[in-house]
Amino acid sequence: MAASREMAASQSSQPVRHYRLVDRQGAPHPVLDDLYDSLDAAWTEAISWWQQHMGPGQEPVEIGVEVSTASGNWRTLRHPGS
């Protein structure tokens, strides 16, 4: 029982990760400027917006994804156009 409490406590002390979408210059996207709970949620929003505005099948997608770090910085997970 104590081990499960310790495990739960250590999991809750991990920083919450947020994801954001960026434009081709790496700046926060001018329209999709929001925080997402997961990489999948962010990328789904990006693809949906891209297809609505650029048309289906228009590649490469010029939107990138970044994740927040424990130090408060952002790390690129997916570069625009990749």
Steps between C-alpha positions, in 0.01 A plus 500: 500500500779744589677431171191598300469825700866579436457428130191724481684778683798481266272504194310805624826693554593471133448824309192533284593503133326733259524501124469793262498551126754720325526659157780441250724753680457316830283770659167414665248443221304823437162320481551175691651674802381268775637243744420134445507209744666254262704479183210320332251774591732772370579319175133412437410869533787599269404252228132595519578871468755440221257293294222756543720789391743339254295208372537128557822346382700824512838395633723574674307636797670827595408467869728372775441373853688590817478357853557690824799399712535486877712818487224694320658493155362341184653207310416428136347158441395545139651760271273688257505334161617161625 
